[in-house]
Amino acid sequence: MRAFAVLLALLASPAVAQNEAFHKGPAIADFGPVASVDSDQALPRKAGFKVRFDVTDAAKPGDLNRNFVSAARFLNMSAENGIAPDRVRLAIVVHGGATRDLTLDARYGADDGAANANAPLIAALMDKGVDVYLCGQSAAANGVTKADLLPGVKMALSAMHAHAILDAEGYSLNPF
């Protein structure tokens, strides 16, 4: 399991962009590099995916949140392998320390003046129809209001409620 976690960390790191096996994806070219794989598990072309990502860990200031990058990779891998964009629905539920990664620069860099490197990635994900929900309980705990959020980020009552609602709507939980 630890080796798997290390592999995931490597895939989300900037080093992947330098690895010759990885290239820009067709759905979100600037984020979520992918590798072409001769897979033994075929993706049915008519398959539909409804997947939600649970994000609690914040990125280091100035870095991309690896879980947001994973959502972009999911879109890129699906598109590269013939899954029509309208057959892929993603949602991201953010809580805990990752709350900051969904805030405008003024709020994000309140302590150190840093810009939120995640803003362009979140915008690109939303442009592809990804829904991004922030746990209202985490927002309250961190003093974050709707006015502090990146455009399009939705406030949920809680991460628990967001997951329950998305589960009832048929979204599976991405295990990473």
Residue pairs with C-beta under 8 A, 6 or more apart in sequence:
8 66
8 70
8 176
9 66
10 16
11 70
11 73
12 64
12 66
12 67
12 69
12 70
13 66
16 22
16 33
17 33
19 35
21 35
22 33
22 34
22 35
23 33
23 34
23 35
23 36
24 30
24 33
24 76
25 32
25 33
25 34
25 72
25 73
25 75
25 76
25 77
25 79
25 80
26 76
26 79
26 80
27 72
27 75
27 76
27 78
27 79
27 85
27 128
28 72
28 75
28 76
28 124
28 125
28 128
30 120
30 121
30 124
31 64
31 68
31 69
31 72
31 120
31 121
31 124
32 69
32 70
32 71
32 72
32 73
32 74
32 75
32 76
33 73
33 76
34 73
34 76
34 77
34 80
36 80
43 78
43 81
43 82
43 83
45 82
45 83
45 84
46 87
47 83
47 87
48 87
48 88
48 89
49 74
49 78
49 83
49 87
49 88
49 89
49 90
50 89
50 90
50 169
50 170
50 171
50 172
51 74
51 88
51 89
51 90
51 91
51 171
51 172
51 173
51 174
52 90
52 91
52 92
52 93
52 163
52 166
52 167
52 171
52 172
52 173
52 174
53 67
53 70
53 71
53 90
53 91
53 92
53 93
53 174
53 176
54 93
54 95
54 159
54 163
54 173
54 174
55 65
55 67
55 68
55 92
55 93
55 94
55 95
55 98
55 101
56 94
56 95
56 96
56 97
56 98
57 65
57 66
57 67
57 96
57 97
57 98
58 65
58 96
58 97
58 98
58 99
58 100
58 101
59 65
59 66
59 98
59 101
59 117
59 118
61 112
61 114
62 114
62 115
62 117
63 117
64 117
64 118
64 121
65 98
65 101
65 118
65 121
67 92
67 98
67 176
68 92
68 101
68 118
68 121
68 122
68 125
69 121
70 174
70 176
71 90
71 92
71 125
71 130
72 121
72 124
72 125
74 88
74 90
74 174
75 85
75 88
75 90
75 125
75 128
75 130
78 85
78 87
78 88
79 85
79 88
85 128
85 129
89 129
89 171
90 125
90 129
90 130
90 131
91 130
91 131
91 132
91 133
91 162
91 166
91 171
92 125
92 130
92 131
92 132
92 133
93 133
93 135
93 156
93 159
93 162
93 163
93 166
94 101
94 102
94 132
94 133
94 134
94 135
94 138
94 159
95 134
95 135
95 137
95 138
95 158
95 159
96 135
96 138
99 134
99 135
99 138
99 139
99 141
99 142
99 144
100 107
100 108
100 116
100 142
100 144
101 108
101 116
101 118
102 118
102 122
102 132
102 134
102 149
102 150
102 153
103 116
103 144
103 148
103 149
103 150
104 116
104 119
104 148
104 149
104 150
105 114
105 115
105 116
105 119
106 148
107 144
107 148
108 114
108 115
108 116
109 115
109 116
116 150
118 150
119 150
122 132
122 150
122 152
122 153
123 150
123 151
123 152
125 132
126 132
126 151
126 152
131 154
132 152
132 153
132 154
133 153
133 154
133 155
133 156
133 159
133 162
134 144
134 149
134 153
134 154
134 155
134 156
135 156
135 158
135 159
135 162
136 155
136 156
136 157
136 158
137 157
137 158
137 159
138 144
138 159
139 145
139 155
146 155
149 155
156 162
163 173
167 173
